[in-house]
């Protein structure tokens, strides 16, 4: 990204089928501490599971 006028980054969770999204959140938080990116994280929607 060197040389590009990036002012912020956003990570959007696309795989809402993961059994435990907390590990991805922890990884992203570690990246943010280490390199300052992403600036924010947007979680994916939680789809209701069929009851039948």
PLY file of the C-alpha trace (Angstrom):
ply
format ascii 1.0
element vertex 52
property float x
property float y
property float z
element edge 51
property int vertex1
property int vertex2
end_header
0.00 0.00 0.00
3.06 2.18 -0.02
2.50 5.24 -2.16
-1.30 4.93 -2.08
-3.42 7.54 -0.29
-5.17 5.01 1.98
-6.86 6.77 4.90
-8.56 3.78 6.58
-9.25 0.08 6.11
-12.30 -2.03 6.98
-12.49 -5.81 7.34
-15.94 -7.21 6.54
-16.65 -10.75 7.71
-18.05 -12.70 4.79
-18.11 -16.27 6.12
-20.95 -16.35 8.63
-20.87 -20.15 8.76
-17.81 -20.28 11.01
-18.51 -22.09 14.29
-16.38 -19.61 16.27
-15.76 -16.16 14.84
-13.89 -15.05 17.95
-10.58 -16.51 16.68
-10.83 -14.36 13.54
-11.59 -11.31 15.68
-8.56 -12.04 17.88
-6.35 -12.38 14.78
-7.63 -9.05 13.41
-7.08 -7.34 16.76
-3.50 -8.65 16.73
-2.95 -7.24 13.24
-4.34 -3.90 14.34
-1.92 -3.81 17.31
1.03 -4.92 15.17
0.59 -2.93 11.95
-2.33 -0.60 12.62
-4.71 -2.28 10.17
-7.63 -2.81 9.89
-9.09 0.34 11.38
-12.45 -1.32 12.01
-14.16 -4.69 11.72
-17.72 -5.35 10.56
-19.23 -8.67 11.58
-21.39 -10.63 9.18
-25.09 -11.12 9.72
-26.24 -14.09 11.73
-28.71 -16.13 9.69
-31.39 -17.99 11.61
-31.07 -21.76 11.37
-34.00 -23.76 10.11
-36.04 -25.34 12.89
-37.34 -28.26 10.85
0 1
1 2
2 3
3 4
4 5
5 6
6 7
7 8
8 9
9 10
10 11
11 12
12 13
13 14
14 15
15 16
16 17
17 18
18 19
19 20
20 21
21 22
22 23
23 24
24 25
25 26
26 27
27 28
28 29
29 30
30 31
31 32
32 33
33 34
34 35
35 36
36 37
37 38
38 39
39 40
40 41
41 42
42 43
43 44
44 45
45 46
46 47
47 48
48 49
49 50
50 51
